[in-house]
Amino acid sequence: KQLQTLETQLSFAKDIYNKQKTLWDQKIGTEVQYLSAKNNVETLENSLAASKQQLQMSKLISPINGIVDAVDIKVGQMASPGFNGIRVVNTNSLKVIGEVSEAYSAYVQTGDKVKLFFPDLKQEVDSKISFVSKVINPQTRTFTAESKIASNGIYKPNMVTVMKIADYENPKAFAIDVNLVQQTSDASYVYVAGEENGKSVAQRRVVTVGKIYNGIAEITSGLNAGDKLITVGYQEVVDGQEVKW
């Protein structure tokens, strides 16, 4: 109704202005009458534009495309800015968000490889880090890392996901079962099968162990490509003992 009233007033004000302008062009009337009519039109035009803008703000517009998943507001209910009355879900654009300890802040970068494991689905997919926060959360001492994933119709918002980020890589190292590495008071060693006098014998090989993750040990020195690592009965053999396989 307010818009209709303003539109009617503006239409009338324009008629008055056009008549005053015609008279003013003919040197009839005063300049004050002409300027007053012109100002009245401009004032009503601004009021009408402001009212239309306010009316537009009364509409609920979702910031994303998607499907309405829940409606928590009723017709006639009062709502204030920030009130979440309608939930819109877009499963075409998904991302996994994780909080990473600040100890890894220098190692996690955008573009790093990451494995995303969904416990409920028993499914693991390969992806890449799409965003890394530059700020450390002072309460949790963590930073945010995100990874975008393609929708397959199974993933759902707020689903629990485990992010396995590759923060370290050494293409020249060997990776073996950590249980194969044995210890003395001053060294780590493994057993390999070697040739002595035409026989296959166990040979103790001192190795340097790097990082250990998920039961796998990184061997940075002591092993060479082609070495035959003894993985069965390695705790019973001794250096120089004949072995068969």
C-alpha positions in Angstrom: 0.0 0.0 0.0 2.8 2.4 0.8 4.3 1.8 -2.7 0.9 2.5 -4.3 0.6 5.7 -2.4 4.1 6.9 -3.4 3.5 5.9 -7.0 0.2 7.9 -7.0 1.9 10.9 -5.4 4.8 10.7 -7.8 2.5 10.6 -10.8 0.6 13.7 -9.6 3.9 15.5 -8.8 5.1 14.8 -12.3 2.0 16.3 -13.8 2.4 19.4 -11.7 6.1 19.6 -12.6 5.4 19.3 -16.3 2.8 22.1 -16.2 5.1 24.3 -14.2 8.0 23.6 -16.6 5.7 24.5 -19.6 4.8 27.8 -17.8 8.3 28.5 -16.8 9.5 28.0 -20.4 6.9 30.6 -21.4 8.2 33.0 -18.7 5.0 32.5 -16.8 5.1 32.0 -13.0 8.0 32.2 -10.6 11.3 30.2 -10.5 10.4 29.1 -6.9 7.3 27.4 -8.1 9.2 25.6 -10.9 12.1 24.5 -8.6 9.6 23.4 -5.8 7.7 21.2 -8.3 11.0 19.7 -9.6 12.3 19.1 -6.0 9.0 17.4 -5.1 9.4 14.9 -8.0 13.0 14.1 -7.1 12.1 13.6 -3.4 9.2 11.2 -4.2 11.4 9.3 -6.7 14.0 8.8 -4.0 11.4 7.7 -1.5 9.9 5.2 -4.0 13.3 3.7 -4.7 14.1 3.4 -1.0 10.7 1.7 -0.4 11.3 -0.8 -3.2 14.8 -1.6 -1.8 13.3 -2.2 1.7 10.6 -4.5 0.1 13.3 -6.5 -1.7 15.1 -7.0 1.7 11.9 -8.6 3.0 12.5 -11.6 0.7 14.4 -14.6 1.9 17.1 -15.4 -0.6 19.5 -18.3 -0.2 23.2 -17.5 -0.8 23.6 -20.9 -2.5 21.7 -23.1 -5.0 20.3 -26.3 -3.5 17.4 -28.1 -2.1 15.3 -27.0 0.9 16.1 -29.7 3.6 14.3 -28.2 6.6 11.9 -25.3 7.3 11.9 -24.1 11.0 9.8 -21.0 10.5 6.0 -20.5 10.2 3.9 -18.1 8.3 3.5 -14.9 10.4 6.4 -15.7 12.7 8.8 -12.8 13.3 12.3 -13.2 12.1 15.4 -11.1 12.7 18.7 -10.8 10.6 20.7 -14.0 11.0 17.8 -16.2 11.9 18.2 -19.6 10.3 14.6 -20.5 9.5 15.3 -22.5 6.3 18.1 -25.0 5.7 19.3 -25.3 2.1 21.6 -28.2 1.1 23.7 -28.3 -2.0 25.4 -31.7 -2.4 26.9 -30.8 -5.8 29.6 -28.8 -4.2 31.1 -30.6 -1.1 34.3 -30.1 0.9 35.9 -31.8 3.8 37.1 -29.6 6.6 39.6 -30.7 9.2 41.5 -29.1 12.1 45.3 -29.8 12.0 47.7 -29.4 14.8 49.9 -26.3 14.5 52.9 -28.6 14.7 52.3 -29.4 11.0 51.7 -25.8 9.9 55.0 -25.7 8.0 54.3 -29.0 6.2 50.7 -28.7 5.0 50.3 -26.7 1.8 47.5 -26.1 -0.8 47.8 -28.9 -3.4 49.2 -31.5 -1.1 47.8 -35.0 -1.5 45.3 -36.2 1.0 43.3 -39.4 1.5 39.7 -39.0 2.8 38.4 -41.9 4.7 34.6 -42.2 5.5 34.2 -44.6 8.4 30.4 -45.0 8.0 30.9 -45.8 4.3 34.1 -47.9 4.7 35.4 -45.9 1.7 38.6 -44.0 1.1 39.2 -41.6 -1.8 42.2 -39.6 -3.0 42.0 -35.8 -3.2 44.1 -32.7 -2.7 44.2 -29.9 -0.2 42.2 -27.0 -1.6 42.6 -24.5 1.2 44.9 -24.0 4.2 44.1 -21.3 6.8 46.8 -18.8 7.6 45.6 -18.4 11.2 46.1 -20.6 14.2 43.1 -21.0 16.5 44.3 -19.7 19.9 41.9 -22.1 21.8 42.7 -25.4 20.0 46.1 -24.5 18.6 45.0 -25.9 15.3 44.5 -24.5 11.7 41.9 -25.4 9.2 42.5 -27.5 6.1 39.9 -28.1 3.4 39.6 -30.6 0.5 37.0 -30.5 -2.2 35.3 -33.7 -3.3 33.0 -34.7 -6.1 29.4 -35.6 -5.2 28.4 -39.2 -5.7 25.0 -39.0 -4.1 26.2 -40.9 -1.0 28.1 -38.2 0.9 26.0 -36.1 3.3 26.7 -32.8 5.1 28.3 -33.2 8.5 29.4 -36.7 7.8 32.5 -37.8 9.8 35.6 -38.0 7.7 39.3 -38.8 8.5 41.8 -36.7 6.6 45.2 -38.4 6.0 47.5 -35.6 4.7 50.8 -36.5 3.2 53.1 -34.1 5.1 56.3 -35.9 4.3 57.8 -37.6 1.2 61.1 -39.3 0.5 61.2 -41.1 -2.9 64.7 -42.5 -2.2 63.9 -44.2 1.0 62.7 -47.8 1.6 59.6 -48.6 3.6 59.3 -51.8 5.5 57.3 -53.4 8.3 58.5 -51.8 11.5 58.5 -55.3 13.2 61.3 -56.4 10.9 63.6 -53.9 12.5 65.5 -55.3 15.5 67.5 -53.4 18.1 70.7 -53.7 19.9 72.0 -51.3 22.5 73.7 -49.1 19.8 72.1 -49.9 16.5 69.0 -51.0 14.5 69.3 -53.9 12.0 67.5 -56.2 9.7 68.3 -59.5 8.1 68.8 -59.9 4.3 69.5 -63.1 2.3 73.0 -63.0 0.7 75.3 -65.3 -1.1 78.4 -66.8 0.6 80.3 -69.7 -1.0 77.4 -70.5 -3.2 75.0 -70.7 -0.4 72.2 -68.4 0.7 72.8 -67.1 4.2 71.3 -64.6 6.5 73.3 -61.3 6.7 72.7 -58.8 9.4 72.5 -55.3 7.9 72.7 -52.2 10.1 70.1 -49.6 9.0 69.1 -46.1 9.8 65.4 -45.7 10.7 63.7 -42.5 9.8 60.0 -41.8 10.3 57.6 -44.4 11.5 53.9 -44.3 10.5 51.1 -46.8 10.7 53.4 -49.8 11.3 55.7 -48.8 8.4 59.3 -47.7 9.0 61.3 -45.5 6.7 64.9 -46.8 6.1 67.1 -44.0 5.0 70.3 -46.0 4.8 71.6 -49.6 5.0 69.4 -51.2 2.3 69.9 -51.2 -1.4 67.6 -51.9 -4.3 67.4 -55.6 -5.0 68.2 -56.7 -1.4 66.3 -59.8 -0.3 64.7 -58.9 3.0 64.0 -61.8 5.4 60.4 -61.4 6.6 59.6 -64.9 7.9 61.6 -66.3 10.8 63.7 -63.2 11.0 63.7 -63.4 14.8 65.2 -66.9 14.9 68.1 -66.5 12.3 71.6 -65.4 13.1 74.2 -63.8 11.0 75.8 -66.3 8.6 73.0 -68.9 9.0 72.0 -70.8 5.9 68.5 -69.9 4.8 66.1 -71.3 2.2 62.9 -69.9 0.6 
